[in-house]
Amino acid sequence: MSIRIAYCMHRGMPHRQQDALLVGADVRQSANLRSQHVALDGEVLVALADGVAASPNAQLASQFVLNELPKVLQQHADWCQEGLFNGRHVRETHARLCAELAHRPQMHGSATTLVAAHIKGSRIAILNTGDSRAYLRSANGSVRQLSRDHTELQRLRDAGDADAMTEYASLYGALSDCLVADSLESDFAIHRETLTLAPNDLLVLCTDGVHDILGDARWRDLIAEHSDSLTLVHAARTAVLAAGASDNFSVIAAHSQI
């Protein structure tokens, strides 16, 4: 099965790009990466990391994590479950981020979210920590979120203290978990989801600069509207820029083809 992967990223209004994007072995951190695509076969790793703006040198954390994750996967293939990566690979990546502090102390406390997909044939594992997301668009146009938001709002909803259909103030969107360049912050949550990608399914990864700016309902509608990876990425880029792009944003879409 061939996978057609489309992607883009943009700095938006902020003066610095703190998102990082991984497709295969290629890590990007660009102020304006226009929509493009590549066709790949076999085993593929794609990921997005969104540096947490409130932390120091967040752009370094996101870039470092995406540079290290493929190395960890390659060096520790024996850790895989049914051939696909798991949370242990993310925890080792975090350990390396922390170890880097000895050489780059300006990174202490810098933080990033992560959403990653390990694609092996038609099988996929999704890992995430933080609020960067993964969605699946089925061939029939239905859309479901594969990732889990690690935010205070989601924690309240899980506890039954917040209504799923109510809009809350942005402060409730504060992260409860992410990767922090601090060895004392190693007990972060990681969500893992596995699935089989059917022909014409569309896997979508995005940072919060997409779903926060467009709103979850509008973003899901946009995914449902576009079955092609490149078309969706271009539509997402156009929509977020038209909405003001008040945050960095990045999108990856992987479209299975026989």
ABEGO torsion letter per residue (X at the ends): XBBBBBBBBBAEABABBABBBBBEABBBBBABBBBBBBBBBEBBBBBBBBBBAABBGAAAAAAAAAAAAAAAAAABAAABBGGBBBAAAAAAAAAAAAAAAAABAAABGBBBBBBBBBBBEABBBBBBBEABBBBBBBAAGBBBBABBBBBAAAAAAAAGABBAABBBBAAAABBABBBBBBAAAABBBBBBBBBBBBBGBBBBBBBAAAAAAAEAAAAAAAAAABABAAAAAAAAAAAAAAAGGABBBBBBBBBBBX
